[in-house]
């Protein structure tokens, strides 16, 4: 089955700096890659996603890149703000036998220092 | 729309007790799933369902049962609670198209003593 590795597990940046979180996946059939943000005590919420027919997607200060050959994808946050502090999860899924189940990485705790 | 709802928010059980975590959604989503979240372990899939009457196992199904008699509801049953089942449980739902957003419920924090 699919396995998703996420790095780093913790990341601390100064406000205004950029943050990058990287994930690798094992199943070459995976073709949907969402990123979720989870604030303390809250539910995970989708912030951006990318499908395998696209190499990069941007939404304001957030961007995701995908390299299907290397089987890795990354989340980029520019001009970080204290409210970006949270745990971020990457995930991967495909159709076929897994019915599109999302398999998650173990998360990255991002701290943005004012 | 209420979205995905879960009850209870918190629960304490003694080892060996059984209970049911409730999950409901009002978005007419075919797909529903249960995850558990443990520190440093991310979200791990317990069971999922692609429609009423259809369920299957995820990554960590042992000790849990599910059923799906209606589109709206997807309860998770702990048959005989163990301390290893102490966790935060999230229910989620989406349309049948897997490449669209999966919505999570607010979670149930379960402690087994």
gemmi code that builds the backbone of each chain (N, CA, C; Angstrom):
import gemmi

chains = {
    "A": [
        ("UNK", (0.814, -1.198, 0.000), (0.000, 0.000, 0.000), (0.850, 1.250, 0.000)),
        ("UNK", (0.178, 2.377, -0.052), (0.862, 3.665, -0.094), (1.544, 3.970, 1.234)),
        ("UNK", (2.707, 4.627, 1.149), (3.422, 5.110, 2.327), (3.874, 6.535, 2.054)),
        ("UNK", (3.580, 7.441, 2.961), (3.943, 8.845, 2.782), (4.896, 9.260, 3.893)),
        ("UNK", (6.040, 9.774, 3.496), (7.041, 10.266, 4.449), (7.054, 11.788, 4.391)),
        ("UNK", (7.122, 12.436, 5.542), (7.062, 13.900, 5.606), (8.208, 14.430, 6.445)),
        ("UNK", (8.847, 15.500, 5.948), (9.973, 16.120, 6.646), (9.941, 17.636, 6.470)),
        ("UNK", (10.392, 18.401, 7.476), (10.824, 17.930, 8.802), (9.631, 17.694, 9.713)),
        ("UNK", (9.864, 17.163, 10.894), (8.772, 16.976, 11.838), (8.460, 18.273, 12.581)),
        ("UNK", (9.467, 19.121, 12.754), (9.248, 20.444, 13.330), (10.025, 21.463, 12.513)),
        ("UNK", (9.484, 22.679, 12.446), (10.102, 23.746, 11.663), (9.810, 25.063, 12.351)),
        ("UNK", (10.855, 25.819, 12.626), (10.683, 27.113, 13.269), (11.272, 28.187, 12.361)),
        ("UNK", (10.484, 29.209, 12.063), (10.941, 30.291, 11.188), (10.582, 31.635, 11.813)),
        ("UNK", (11.269, 32.669, 11.357), (10.935, 34.036, 11.763), (9.813, 34.555, 10.870)),
        ("UNK", (8.968, 35.368, 11.458), (7.897, 35.990, 10.683), (8.478, 36.678, 9.450)),
        ("UNK", (7.852, 36.422, 8.307), (8.312, 37.010, 7.056), (9.198, 36.093, 6.235)),
        ("UNK", (9.781, 35.081, 6.897), (10.595, 34.111, 6.159), (9.696, 33.129, 5.421)),
        ("UNK", (10.319, 32.303, 4.580), (9.600, 31.247, 3.881), (9.747, 29.925, 4.629)),
        ("UNK", (8.773, 29.040, 4.434), (8.819, 27.697, 5.032), (8.559, 26.678, 3.932)),
        ("UNK", (9.305, 25.587, 3.982), (9.137, 24.520, 2.990), (9.008, 23.188, 3.715)),
        ("UNK", (7.995, 22.436, 3.370), (7.755, 21.099, 3.931), (7.722, 20.115, 2.767)),
        ("UNK", (8.433, 18.994, 2.940), (8.577, 18.047, 1.829), (7.970, 16.690, 2.167)),
        ("UNK", (7.388, 16.066, 1.164), (6.811, 14.720, 1.321), (7.217, 13.837, 0.157)),
        ("UNK", (7.411, 12.571, 0.448), (7.629, 11.579, -0.595), (6.566, 10.498, -0.464)),
        ("UNK", (6.215, 9.879, -1.574), (5.226, 8.813, -1.559), (5.770, 7.598, -2.290)),
        ("UNK", (5.181, 6.452, -2.045), (5.743, 5.218, -2.577), (4.961, 4.659, -3.767)),
        ("UNK", (3.651, 4.904, -3.825), (2.801, 4.292, -4.847), (2.763, 5.177, -6.097)),
        ("UNK", (3.328, 4.689, -7.177), (3.380, 5.477, -8.410), (1.989, 5.719, -8.992)),
        ("UNK", (0.975, 4.989, -8.522), (-0.398, 5.202, -9.002), (-1.068, 6.392, -8.317)),
        ("UNK", (-0.484, 6.903, -7.241), (-1.086, 8.045, -6.546), (-1.128, 9.248, -7.457)),
        ("UNK", (-2.258, 9.941, -7.462), (-2.377, 11.086, -8.367), (-3.155, 12.255, -7.787)),
        ("UNK", (-3.395, 12.227, -6.477), (-4.027, 13.371, -5.815), (-3.282, 13.619, -4.517)),
        ("UNK", (-2.856, 14.894, -4.310), (-1.970, 15.220, -3.198), (-2.464, 16.482, -2.485)),
        ("UNK", (-3.229, 16.315, -1.410), (-3.709, 17.475, -0.663), (-2.805, 17.797, 0.518)),
        ("UNK", (-2.899, 19.036, 0.979), (-2.227, 19.478, 2.197), (-3.291, 19.991, 3.162)),
        ("UNK", (-3.179, 19.542, 4.422), (-4.115, 19.953, 5.451), (-3.372, 20.720, 6.545)),
        ("UNK", (-4.055, 21.704, 7.108), (-3.538, 22.484, 8.227), (-4.401, 22.171, 9.443)),
        ("UNK", (-3.752, 21.912, 10.571), (-4.494, 21.619, 11.791), (-4.003, 22.515, 12.913)),
        ("UNK", (-4.853, 23.408, 13.355), (-4.538, 24.244, 14.506), (-4.817, 23.455, 15.778)),
        ("UNK", (-4.210, 23.889, 16.865), (-4.276, 23.152, 18.123), (-5.724, 22.929, 18.561)),
        ("UNK", (-6.078, 21.678, 18.771), (-7.415, 21.349, 19.243), (-8.504, 21.401, 18.187)),
        ("UNK", (-8.110, 21.631, 16.917), (-9.109, 21.760, 15.863), (-9.020, 20.578, 14.890)),
        ("UNK", (-9.945, 20.553, 13.959), (-9.934, 19.515, 12.939), (-8.993, 19.892, 11.792)),
        ("UNK", (-8.455, 18.922, 11.051), (-7.650, 19.251, 9.858), (-8.527, 19.919, 8.800)),
        ("UNK", (-7.940, 20.920, 8.120), (-8.672, 21.601, 7.056), (-7.786, 21.713, 5.827)),
        ("UNK", (-8.383, 21.467, 4.689), (-7.651, 21.515, 3.420), (-7.207, 22.943, 3.125)),
        ("UNK", (-5.920, 23.096, 2.766), (-5.438, 24.428, 2.380), (-5.082, 24.509, 0.903)),
        ("UNK", (-4.643, 23.404, 0.335), (-4.312, 23.384, -1.087), (-4.150, 21.939, -1.518)),
        ("UNK", (-4.395, 21.674, -2.788), (-4.186, 20.323, -3.300), (-3.672, 20.397, -4.731)),
        ("UNK", (-3.122, 19.291, -5.202), (-2.591, 19.247, -6.563), (-2.857, 17.861, -7.133)),
        ("UNK", (-3.141, 17.838, -8.405), (-3.365, 16.580, -9.107), (-2.191, 16.302, -10.019)),
        ("UNK", (-2.029, 15.052, -10.412), (-0.778, 14.631, -11.040), (-0.573, 15.213, -12.433)),
        ("UNK", (-1.584, 15.812, -13.004), (-1.400, 16.407, -14.327), (-0.896, 17.846, -14.245)),
        ("UNK", (-0.578, 18.287, -13.014), (-0.108, 19.652, -12.790), (1.202, 19.599, -12.023)),
        ("UNK", (2.165, 20.456, -12.375), (3.445, 20.437, -11.682), (3.523, 21.411, -10.517)),
        ("UNK", (2.705, 22.477, -10.575), (2.752, 23.484, -9.523), (1.389, 24.169, -9.421)),
        ("UNK", (1.049, 24.558, -8.207), (-0.207, 25.285, -7.994), (0.023, 26.309, -6.902)),
        ("UNK", (-0.513, 27.528, -7.100), (-0.326, 28.592, -6.125), (-1.665, 29.139, -5.670)),
        ("UNK", (-1.700, 29.561, -4.415), (-2.879, 30.243, -3.872), (-2.363, 31.265, -2.879)),
        ("UNK", (-2.209, 32.481, -3.345), (-1.695, 33.590, -2.536), (-0.309, 33.243, -1.998)),
        ("UNK", (-0.139, 33.096, -0.689), (1.202, 32.851, -0.131), (1.576, 31.369, -0.098)),
        ("UNK", (0.684, 30.527, -0.547), (0.914, 29.089, -0.474), (1.085, 28.520, -1.873)),
        ("UNK", (2.045, 27.619, -2.015), (2.241, 26.939, -3.292), (2.597, 25.488, -3.032)),
        ("UNK", (2.244, 24.629, -3.966), (2.629, 23.221, -3.883), (3.264, 22.836, -5.209)),
        ("UNK", (4.349, 22.069, -5.141), (5.014, 21.556, -6.328), (5.003, 20.036, -6.281)),
        ("UNK", (4.971, 19.425, -7.432), (4.911, 17.976, -7.548), (5.924, 17.499, -8.573)),
        ("UNK", (6.728, 16.512, -8.188), (7.659, 15.862, -9.095), (7.284, 14.387, -9.140)),
        ("UNK", (6.537, 13.985, -10.170), (6.056, 12.608, -10.246), (7.175, 11.619, -10.488)),
        ("UNK", (8.200, 12.039, -11.218), (9.310, 11.135, -11.492), (10.006, 10.736, -10.200)),
        ("UNK", (10.247, 11.727, -9.349), (10.926, 11.474, -8.080), (9.959, 11.065, -6.978)),
        ("UNK", (8.678, 11.148, -7.232), (7.634, 10.832, -6.264), (7.773, 11.678, -5.011)),
        ("UNK", (7.883, 12.990, -5.218), (7.829, 13.872, -4.063), (7.084, 15.148, -4.384)),
        ("UNK", (6.539, 15.755, -3.340), (5.809, 17.005, -3.477), (6.081, 17.861, -2.247)),
        ("UNK", (5.985, 19.158, -2.424), (6.386, 20.084, -1.373), (5.369, 21.203, -1.209)),
        ("UNK", (5.287, 21.701, 0.027), (4.457, 22.860, 0.356), (5.391, 24.037, 0.634)),
        ("UNK", (5.101, 25.159, 0.005), (5.898, 26.365, 0.195), (4.988, 27.464, 0.736)),
        ("UNK", (5.387, 28.045, 1.862), (4.647, 29.175, 2.423), (5.597, 30.364, 2.433)),
        ("UNK", (5.218, 31.430, 1.755), (6.056, 32.637, 1.731), (5.497, 33.673, 2.703)),
        ("UNK", (6.368, 34.606, 3.088), (5.980, 35.707, 3.984), (5.175, 35.180, 5.173)),
        ("UNK", (5.749, 34.243, 5.891), (5.020, 33.592, 6.978), (4.557, 34.593, 8.031)),
        ("UNK", (3.417, 34.253, 8.635), (2.809, 35.083, 9.676), (2.546, 34.208, 10.897)),
        ("UNK", (2.434, 34.807, 12.080), (2.190, 33.987, 13.287), (0.973, 33.075, 13.155)),
        ("UNK", (-0.044, 33.501, 12.421), (-1.235, 32.658, 12.271), (-1.001, 31.452, 11.367)),
        ("UNK", (0.167, 31.370, 10.747), (0.518, 30.162, 9.983), (0.998, 29.045, 10.908)),
        ("UNK", (1.248, 29.372, 12.176), (1.694, 28.360, 13.139), (0.601, 27.300, 13.306)),
        ("UNK", (0.978, 26.046, 13.059), (0.026, 24.933, 13.080), (0.787, 23.668, 12.731)),
        ("UNK", (0.070, 22.545, 12.706), (0.633, 21.301, 12.181), (0.109, 21.107, 10.761)),
        ("UNK", (1.012, 20.820, 9.854), (0.658, 20.624, 8.450), (0.854, 19.158, 8.078)),
        ("UNK", (-0.140, 18.610, 7.387), (-0.086, 17.215, 6.941), (-0.168, 17.155, 5.424)),
        ("UNK", (0.702, 16.347, 4.831), (0.541, 16.020, 3.424), (-0.175, 14.679, 3.325)),
        ("UNK", (-0.726, 14.384, 2.174), (-1.426, 13.124, 1.963), (-1.371, 12.762, 0.488)),
        ("UNK", (-1.625, 11.494, 0.216), (-1.637, 11.011, -1.165), (-2.759, 10.005, -1.324)),
        ("UNK", (-3.331, 9.951, -2.516), (-4.360, 8.941, -2.777), (-4.420, 8.636, -4.259)),
        ("UNK", (-5.021, 7.501, -4.547), (-5.275, 7.104, -5.926), (-6.556, 6.298, -5.932)),
        ("UNK", (-7.066, 6.029, -7.108), (-8.273, 5.212, -7.170), (-7.839, 3.751, -7.102)),
        ("UNK", (-8.454, 2.881, -7.790), (-8.097, 1.478, -7.776), (-8.527, 0.818, -6.475)),
        ("UNK", (-7.774, -0.132, -5.996), (-8.164, -0.940, -4.846), (-8.343, -0.152, -3.559)),
        ("UNK", (-7.691, 1.005, -3.467), (-7.768, 1.762, -2.221), (-8.993, 2.668, -2.167)),
        ("UNK", (-9.788, 2.715, -3.231), (-11.003, 3.534, -3.259), (-10.722, 5.004, -2.994)),
        ("UNK", (-9.503, 5.410, -3.263), (-9.205, 6.821, -3.070), (-8.939, 7.202, -1.631)),
        ("UNK", (-8.591, 6.244, -0.779), (-8.292, 6.569, 0.614), (-7.093, 7.497, 0.704)),
        ("UNK", (-7.210, 8.504, 1.560), (-6.097, 9.400, 1.814), (-5.152, 8.760, 2.817)),
        ("UNK", (-3.852, 8.691, 2.455), (-2.824, 8.218, 3.373), (-1.981, 9.438, 3.729)),
        ("UNK", (-1.841, 9.682, 5.029), (-1.225, 10.914, 5.509), (0.222, 10.707, 5.938)),
        ("UNK", (1.014, 11.761, 5.798), (2.302, 11.832, 6.448), (2.107, 12.093, 7.939)),
        ("UNK", (3.218, 12.082, 8.681), (3.111, 12.195, 10.134), (3.013, 13.627, 10.633)),
        ("UNK", (3.119, 14.579, 9.746), (2.894, 15.962, 10.122), (4.156, 16.751, 10.391)),
        ("UNK", (4.051, 18.075, 10.188), (5.128, 19.021, 10.484), (4.563, 20.123, 11.352)),
        ("UNK", (5.157, 20.315, 12.520), (4.711, 21.401, 13.392), (5.493, 22.653, 13.029)),
        ("UNK", (4.805, 23.627, 12.464), (5.420, 24.885, 12.058), (5.187, 25.945, 13.122)),
        ("UNK", (6.265, 26.563, 13.552), (6.174, 27.667, 14.507), (6.720, 28.917, 13.827)),
        ("UNK", (5.938, 29.987, 13.814), (6.361, 31.248, 13.224), (6.546, 32.249, 14.359)),
        ("UNK", (7.785, 32.695, 14.540), (8.100, 33.581, 15.662), (7.984, 35.030, 15.230)),
        ("UNK", (7.254, 35.836, 16.008), (7.073, 37.254, 15.651), (8.399, 38.014, 15.731)),
    ],
    "B": [
        ("UNK", (-25.835, 23.958, 6.307), (-25.320, 22.601, 6.496), (-24.457, 22.523, 7.752)),
        ("UNK", (-24.666, 21.473, 8.547), (-23.826, 21.271, 9.720), (-22.491, 20.671, 9.328)),
        ("UNK", (-22.404, 20.054, 8.127), (-21.166, 19.416, 7.706), (-21.046, 18.028, 8.331)),
        ("UNK", (-19.866, 17.750, 8.898), (-19.612, 16.477, 9.572), (-19.671, 16.720, 11.076)),
        ("UNK", (-20.509, 15.976, 11.763), (-20.633, 16.117, 13.209), (-20.234, 14.814, 13.898)),
        ("UNK", (-19.685, 14.946, 15.091), (-19.264, 13.786, 15.879), (-19.725, 13.955, 17.319)),
        ("UNK", (-20.135, 12.855, 17.916), (-20.435, 12.852, 19.351), (-19.919, 11.564, 19.955)),
        ("UNK", (-19.440, 11.582, 21.203), (-19.264, 12.774, 22.035), (-17.977, 13.514, 21.686)),
        ("UNK", (-17.724, 14.647, 22.299), (-16.460, 15.363, 22.124), (-15.363, 14.732, 22.964)),
        ("UNK", (-15.707, 14.286, 24.155), (-14.755, 13.666, 25.068), (-15.395, 12.411, 25.657)),
        ("UNK", (-14.544, 11.411, 25.940), (-15.047, 10.194, 26.572), (-13.917, 9.525, 27.329)),
        ("UNK", (-14.244, 9.057, 28.540), (-13.298, 8.258, 29.311), (-13.920, 6.879, 29.506)),
        ("UNK", (-13.153, 5.852, 29.181), (-13.620, 4.476, 29.323), (-12.661, 3.701, 30.201)),
        ("UNK", (-13.168, 2.660, 30.809), (-12.300, 1.719, 31.511), (-11.970, 0.571, 30.556)),
        ("UNK", (-10.816, -0.029, 30.770), (-10.403, -1.166, 29.945), (-11.499, -2.234, 29.938)),
        ("UNK", (-11.813, -2.702, 28.737), (-12.821, -3.745, 28.584), (-14.209, -3.236, 28.267)),
        ("UNK", (-14.474, -1.954, 28.507), (-15.785, -1.406, 28.188), (-15.930, -1.241, 26.680)),
        ("UNK", (-17.165, -1.186, 26.234), (-17.434, -0.952, 24.823), (-18.183, 0.367, 24.666)),
        ("UNK", (-18.068, 0.957, 23.485), (-18.824, 2.168, 23.218), (-18.870, 2.419, 21.710)),
        ("UNK", (-19.736, 3.326, 21.323), (-19.879, 3.708, 19.923), (-19.636, 5.198, 19.770)),
        ("UNK", (-18.732, 5.546, 18.861), (-18.532, 6.940, 18.477), (-19.448, 7.223, 17.297)),
        ("UNK", (-20.183, 8.313, 17.414), (-21.150, 8.645, 16.368), (-20.567, 9.639, 15.380)),
        ("UNK", (-20.935, 9.472, 14.114), (-20.544, 10.396, 13.052), (-21.711, 10.543, 12.096)),
        ("UNK", (-21.993, 11.777, 11.732), (-23.061, 12.041, 10.770), (-22.645, 13.177, 9.848)),
        ("UNK", (-23.128, 13.104, 8.597), (-22.876, 14.197, 7.651), (-24.157, 14.492, 6.878)),
        ("UNK", (-24.328, 15.766, 6.533), (-25.543, 16.181, 5.840), (-25.252, 16.707, 4.451)),
        ("UNK", (-24.147, 16.254, 3.856), (-23.742, 16.721, 2.531), (-24.013, 15.683, 1.443)),
        ("UNK", (-24.699, 14.594, 1.810), (-25.020, 13.515, 0.880), (-23.755, 12.897, 0.274)),
        ("UNK", (-22.690, 12.810, 1.075), (-21.438, 12.236, 0.615), (-21.491, 10.720, 0.651)),
        ("UNK", (-21.010, 10.105, -0.438), (-21.011, 8.638, -0.483), (-19.903, 8.052, 0.394)),
        ("UNK", (-18.754, 8.717, 0.421), (-17.577, 8.170, 1.084), (-17.463, 8.737, 2.495)),
        ("UNK", (-17.279, 7.841, 3.467), (-17.011, 8.262, 4.835), (-15.888, 7.403, 5.409)),
        ("UNK", (-15.154, 7.967, 6.357), (-14.014, 7.240, 6.908), (-13.775, 7.645, 8.353)),
        ("UNK", (-13.018, 6.812, 9.047), (-12.589, 7.077, 10.408), (-11.066, 7.027, 10.473)),
        ("UNK", (-10.497, 8.044, 11.148), (-9.066, 8.112, 11.391), (-8.831, 8.203, 12.895)),
        ("UNK", (-7.691, 7.741, 13.318), (-7.226, 8.049, 14.660), (-5.945, 8.870, 14.551)),
        ("UNK", (-5.789, 9.791, 15.496), (-4.613, 10.657, 15.495), (-3.887, 10.518, 16.819)),
        ("UNK", (-2.647, 10.092, 16.755), (-1.792, 9.954, 17.920), (-0.580, 10.852, 17.741)),
        ("UNK", (-0.016, 11.361, 18.836), (1.126, 12.275, 18.722), (2.252, 11.669, 17.892)),
        ("UNK", (2.729, 12.421, 16.909), (3.842, 11.969, 16.088), (3.513, 10.898, 15.074)),
        ("UNK", (2.221, 10.508, 14.992), (1.850, 9.402, 14.091), (0.956, 9.851, 12.940)),
        ("UNK", (0.604, 11.095, 12.905), (-0.273, 11.552, 11.839), (-1.683, 11.019, 12.000)),
        ("UNK", (-2.381, 10.933, 10.883), (-3.759, 10.438, 10.842), (-3.733, 9.058, 10.179)),
        ("UNK", (-4.188, 8.070, 10.896), (-4.176, 6.706, 10.356), (-5.609, 6.219, 10.131)),
        ("UNK", (-5.829, 5.645, 8.970), (-7.162, 5.221, 8.555), (-7.565, 3.928, 9.260)),
        ("UNK", (-8.754, 3.950, 9.894), (-9.231, 2.767, 10.617), (-10.160, 1.935, 9.718)),
        ("UNK", (-11.261, 2.545, 9.293), (-12.231, 1.904, 8.400), (-12.783, 2.966, 7.470)),
        ("UNK", (-13.344, 2.514, 6.346), (-13.978, 3.444, 5.444), (-15.188, 2.783, 4.794)),
        ("UNK", (-16.005, 3.643, 4.158), (-17.212, 3.160, 3.492), (-17.430, 3.980, 2.224)),
        ("UNK", (-17.757, 3.301, 1.135), (-18.007, 4.013, -0.127), (-19.497, 4.159, -0.408)),
        ("UNK", (-20.316, 3.720, 0.531), (-21.757, 3.871, 0.373), (-22.488, 3.016, 1.389)),
        ("UNK", (-23.782, 3.243, 1.512), (-24.587, 2.483, 2.474), (-24.448, 0.992, 2.202)),
        ("UNK", (-24.168, 0.238, 3.254), (-24.033, -1.203, 3.165), (-22.662, -1.710, 2.755)),
        ("UNK", (-21.718, -0.775, 2.505), (-20.377, -1.158, 2.039), (-19.327, -0.566, 2.971)),
        ("UNK", (-18.550, -1.430, 3.620), (-17.459, -0.965, 4.472), (-16.216, -1.792, 4.197)),
        ("UNK", (-15.072, -1.258, 4.573), (-13.810, -1.984, 4.384), (-12.800, -1.484, 5.392)),
        ("UNK", (-11.732, -2.278, 5.550), (-10.711, -1.958, 6.539), (-9.690, -0.994, 5.970)),
        ("UNK", (-9.148, -0.166, 6.884), (-8.055, 0.715, 6.536), (-6.740, 0.165, 7.059)),
        ("UNK", (-5.877, 1.082, 7.517), (-4.530, 0.699, 7.970), (-4.513, 0.042, 9.342)),
        ("UNK", (-5.400, 0.485, 10.246), (-5.360, 0.022, 11.639), (-6.754, -0.385, 12.111)),
        ("UNK", (-7.355, -1.450, 11.574), (-8.746, -1.780, 11.888), (-8.971, -2.609, 13.153)),
        ("UNK", (-7.909, -3.209, 13.695), (-8.107, -4.158, 14.798), (-8.694, -3.483, 16.026)),
        ("UNK", (-9.744, -4.107, 16.585), (-10.387, -3.591, 17.790), (-11.557, -2.674, 17.510)),
        ("UNK", (-11.841, -2.442, 16.235), (-12.920, -1.531, 15.836), (-13.859, -2.213, 14.834)),
        ("UNK", (-15.153, -1.866, 14.953), (-16.139, -2.305, 13.962), (-16.896, -1.106, 13.443)),
        ("UNK", (-17.361, -1.207, 12.201), (-18.187, -0.147, 11.630), (-19.354, -0.776, 10.882)),
        ("UNK", (-20.357, 0.038, 10.630), (-21.470, -0.340, 9.771), (-21.972, 0.920, 9.100)),
        ("UNK", (-22.673, 0.784, 7.991), (-23.192, 1.946, 7.271), (-24.577, 1.586, 6.747)),
        ("UNK", (-25.568, 1.874, 7.574), (-26.933, 1.537, 7.177), (-27.597, 2.677, 6.408)),
        ("UNK", (-27.105, 3.895, 6.571), (-27.647, 5.041, 5.841), (-26.494, 5.837, 5.242)),
        ("UNK", (-26.785, 6.693, 4.285), (-25.754, 7.554, 3.720), (-25.202, 8.516, 4.763)),
        ("UNK", (-26.059, 8.958, 5.698), (-25.690, 10.027, 6.621), (-24.802, 9.578, 7.773)),
        ("UNK", (-24.955, 8.348, 8.242), (-24.334, 7.935, 9.499), (-23.276, 6.855, 9.319)),
        ("UNK", (-22.224, 6.965, 10.111), (-21.123, 5.989, 10.028), (-20.537, 5.823, 11.430)),
        ("UNK", (-21.174, 5.040, 12.297), (-20.678, 4.874, 13.667), (-19.466, 3.944, 13.743)),
        ("UNK", (-18.614, 4.231, 14.712), (-17.420, 3.418, 14.983), (-17.580, 2.768, 16.353)),
        ("UNK", (-17.480, 1.455, 16.406), (-17.664, 0.727, 17.658), (-16.343, 0.191, 18.174)),
        ("UNK", (-16.091, 0.461, 19.461), (-14.969, -0.155, 20.149), (-15.537, -1.329, 20.930)),
        ("UNK", (-15.058, -2.516, 20.618), (-15.680, -3.714, 21.164), (-15.278, -3.968, 22.611)),
        ("UNK", (-14.002, -3.813, 22.913), (-13.471, -4.019, 24.256), (-12.282, -3.071, 24.382)),
        ("UNK", (-12.532, -1.905, 24.961), (-11.537, -0.826, 24.925), (-10.231, -1.233, 25.619)),
        ("UNK", (-9.125, -0.782, 25.012), (-7.791, -1.015, 25.565), (-7.063, 0.328, 25.669)),
        ("UNK", (-6.106, 0.463, 26.601), (-5.368, 1.719, 26.727), (-4.722, 2.163, 25.413)),
        ("UNK", (-4.362, 1.210, 24.548), (-3.748, 1.548, 23.257), (-4.724, 2.269, 22.321)),
        ("UNK", (-5.995, 2.267, 22.663), (-6.985, 2.960, 21.857), (-7.225, 4.397, 22.334)),
        ("UNK", (-6.487, 4.817, 23.339), (-6.512, 6.224, 23.730), (-5.996, 7.049, 22.564)),
        ("UNK", (-6.814, 7.979, 22.089), (-6.473, 8.713, 20.876), (-7.532, 9.782, 20.617)),
        ("UNK", (-7.297, 10.574, 19.584), (-8.322, 11.468, 19.061), (-8.838, 10.846, 17.769)),
        ("UNK", (-10.148, 10.719, 17.669), (-10.766, 10.065, 16.518), (-11.471, 11.098, 15.649)),
        ("UNK", (-11.158, 11.054, 14.375), (-11.796, 11.959, 13.417), (-12.580, 11.153, 12.387)),
        ("UNK", (-13.792, 11.612, 12.150), (-14.600, 11.096, 11.056), (-14.454, 12.066, 9.884)),
        ("UNK", (-14.543, 11.557, 8.670), (-14.415, 12.418, 7.495), (-15.347, 11.936, 6.405)),
        ("UNK", (-15.694, 12.850, 5.506), (-16.541, 12.458, 4.384), (-16.156, 13.241, 3.138)),
        ("UNK", (-16.492, 12.702, 1.991), (-16.296, 13.387, 0.712), (-17.237, 12.768, -0.304)),
        ("UNK", (-17.285, 13.376, -1.482), (-18.038, 12.768, -2.564), (-17.308, 11.515, -3.030)),
        ("UNK", (-17.912, 10.776, -3.921), (-17.278, 9.554, -4.407), (-15.992, 9.865, -5.179)),
        ("UNK", (-15.884, 11.060, -5.745), (-14.687, 11.458, -6.475), (-13.570, 11.727, -5.483)),
        ("UNK", (-12.542, 10.889, -5.480), (-11.500, 10.969, -4.467), (-10.622, 12.190, -4.606)),
        ("UNK", (-10.695, 12.869, -5.742), (-9.801, 14.014, -5.922), (-10.455, 15.326, -5.510)),
        ("UNK", (-11.471, 15.217, -4.683), (-12.072, 16.416, -4.130), (-11.954, 16.409, -2.619)),
        ("UNK", (-12.197, 17.579, -2.020), (-11.907, 17.806, -0.615), (-12.585, 16.781, 0.283)),
        ("UNK", (-11.825, 16.312, 1.244), (-12.355, 15.467, 2.299), (-12.570, 16.351, 3.522)),
        ("UNK", (-13.772, 16.330, 4.065), (-14.136, 17.175, 5.192), (-14.057, 16.363, 6.482)),
        ("UNK", (-13.462, 16.965, 7.490), (-13.323, 16.285, 8.769), (-14.344, 16.798, 9.786)),
        ("UNK", (-14.750, 15.897, 10.694), (-15.546, 16.296, 11.841), (-14.655, 16.904, 12.905)),
        ("UNK", (-15.236, 17.390, 14.014), (-14.462, 18.090, 15.047), (-13.637, 17.164, 15.929)),
        ("UNK", (-13.854, 15.865, 15.868), (-13.050, 14.920, 16.630), (-13.676, 14.508, 17.949)),
        ("UNK", (-13.278, 13.316, 18.397), (-13.643, 12.798, 19.717), (-12.356, 12.402, 20.416)),
        ("UNK", (-12.137, 12.983, 21.595), (-10.953, 12.635, 22.381), (-11.325, 11.524, 23.334)),
        ("UNK", (-10.714, 10.355, 23.146), (-11.030, 9.167, 23.943), (-9.847, 8.786, 24.814)),
        ("UNK", (-10.132, 8.576, 26.094), (-9.115, 8.100, 27.027), (-9.592, 6.774, 27.603)),
        ("UNK", (-8.710, 5.769, 27.548), (-9.021, 4.454, 28.107), (-8.065, 4.199, 29.273)),
        ("UNK", (-8.636, 4.006, 30.458), (-7.795, 3.833, 31.656), (-7.745, 2.377, 32.098)),
    ],
}
model = gemmi.Model(1)
for chain_id, residues in chains.items():
    chain = gemmi.Chain(chain_id)
    for i, (resn, *xyz) in enumerate(residues, 1):
        res = gemmi.Residue()
        res.name, res.seqid = resn, gemmi.SeqId(i, " ")
        for name, pos in zip(("N", "CA", "C"), xyz):
            atom = gemmi.Atom()
            atom.name, atom.element = name, gemmi.Element(name[0])
            atom.pos, atom.b_iso = gemmi.Position(*pos), 0.0
            res.add_atom(atom)
        chain.add_residue(res)
    model.add_chain(chain)
structure = gemmi.Structure()
structure.add_model(model)
structure.setup_entities()
